[in-house]
Amino acid sequence: MNVPHRQIRAAYGEESITVYQAYDPAIAQPAVAAQRFVAPFKRERMTWVKPSFLWMMYRCGWATKPGQTRVLAIDLTHEGFTWALAHSCLSHPDAGADREAWAERLRHSPVRIQWDPERDPHHGALPHRSIQIGLSGEAVTRYVDEWTVSITDVTERVHDLHAALRARQDITGMLPAERPYALPVELARTVGATPA
């Protein structure tokens, strides 16, 4: 299958889109209990959400890295997700971009976008990219107070998948079903996605 170089792929339905984060239990457990992020989660810090399950597994080492031992699946409203993308700026300007215009947007955007190599189950880099979305300021407030539909601790599932992987099983069919997330042309341009 020929995957566009920069394409948002995610698990989503009519009501919401799923993104992932990994935290220490001290943050994860109260968040799951409250169904929103509460103290000791810090709103003042930039928080990165990832629609790609396998990129999250790469980042947290299948829930083995210190401070990232609990993996959360957060369902967000489509409206919130779209707001984040519309108010974003690429962390680094694309080749040929107007650097002055990019720097100005960067100063005022509460959301950062990075496109990193997508990963296979063994953490190998793939030729296409996966989006990482960094929320700060107003975006974090909206994320916590408005956009979150539900928070589910999926750590046990992560451990089961990792065990199957270590047992040399093919886990492809066991992974969350992620499919292309269509964006309007202007929004795709804002986040630097490959044109459809």
N, C-alpha and C positions, 0 to 999 in steps of 0.2 A: 504494500500500500504506500502510495506517495503522499507523505504528510507535508503540508506547507511548512516553510522554515520557521515562521512565527505564527502560531495558531493557539488560541485558548481552547483547551480540551478539559471537560469537567463532567462530573456526575450532576445531573440536574433534572428537575421536573417542572411542572407548571407553576408551582409556588415558590421554589427556591433553588439555589445552586449550592453545592457543597465545596467548602474549602477546608484546608487542614492546618493545624498548628500543633506543636509538641512543647510540652511544659513539664516542669517539676510537679509532683503530686500536690504540693502546697498551693499551687495556682489552679491546677486542673480539677481537683476534687471540689473546691468551693464553686467553680464555674459550672460544673455538671450539676451540682445540687441546686444552684440558683437559676440555671438555664440562661445565664448571662455572665459576663466577666465581672467579678467583684474582687475586692482586696484579698490577697496582696497583689493582684494584677495592677500594674501601674499604667494609668492612662497617659502619663507624661512621656512615655517611651514610644518609639516607633514599633509597631507590631506588624510582622509579615505574615500574610496568608497565602496559601498555595493551593490552587485547584487540582494540581497533579498529585495523586497519591504516591506514585513512585518517586517523584522528586522529594516529597516529604520523607519518604523512607531513606533516601540518600542523605538528606540533611540530618535526620535524627539517628541514622544507623540502625534502622528497624527498632527504634525505641530503646537503644542501649547507651546513648550518649548522656553524660551527666547533664541534668537540667532539662532533658528532653525524653524522659522515660514514660510519659503519658501522652498518647496521641489522641487529639480531639478532632472529630468531624463536626464542623460548624455549618449549619444550613443558614444561608443568608437570603434575604429577599432579592429578587431580580432588580428591583428599583435601587436598593442599596448598592449592589454590585455595579450596576450601571453608573450610579452617581460617583463611585470611587474611580472608575475608569475615566469618566468625563472630567474629573478634577485632578487628573494625574499628570505627571511629567516623567519622561524617561530619566533614569539615574545618570545616563551618559548620552550625549547627543549622537544621533546617527550620522554616518558619513555624509557630508554634503549639507548638513543642517545649518541653519543660521544660528551660530553659537550665541550671539547676543540675545536673540529671541528665546532660545532654549534656556539660557541662564536666568532671564527674567521670569519665565514660566516656573523654573525650578524654585526660585525664591518664594513664589506665591502658592505653589501647589501643596496641598496636604497629603498627597499620595505620590509614591514613587513606584515606577515600573522597571523591573529588570527581566530580561529574557536570558535564561540560562539553559545549557544543554539538557534536554530531557534525559532521563536515566532508564536503563533496563533494570530488572529485579536484582541484578548483581552489581548495581551502581555504575555500570559502564555507560559512557556518554553516547547518546544517539545523535544523528545529524540534524534533527530539528530541535526547536527551543520550547521551553515551558515558561509560563509567566509567573513571576513572583510580584506580589502587590504589597507595598509597604504603606501602612496607614499611620498618620500622625495628626496631632491637633484635632481640628473639627472632624476629620475622618474617623479617628479613634472613638470620639464621643458618639458619633452616629452609629458606628459599628457596635458599640456596647449597648447603647440605649434604644436604637431603632431597627437596625438591620437583622439582628440575630433572631432567627426563628427557633432554633434548637441547638443544643450542644451535646454530642454523644462521645463517650470515651470508647474508642475502638482499639485500645491497646491489646486486649486479649486476642482479637482478630489479627492484629499485627504480629503478635508472638506466634500464633498458629501458622500464618503465612511464612514467617521467617524459618520456623521449624521445618515446614514442608520444603522450602527452598534448600535448606541445609541437607535435607534427605534426598536432594537431587530430583525433586518432583517438579513438573511443569505447573506453575501457579497461574499461568496466563488467564485461564477461565475462572479463577477465584478472586481476581482483582475487581475493584469497583469498575462498573461500566462507564467509561468516560468517552464522551463524543464531542465533536466540534461545537463550540458555542458561538453562534452567529452574531456578528456585530454590524451595526450600521456603518456605512463607509466612513463617515466623519469620525466615529468613535474608534474604528480600526486604525485610522490615520493618527489619532491622538496617542494611542498606545504603541504604535509602530508595528502592528500586526501585518503579516503578509496579505496583500490584497486578494480577495476571493476570486 
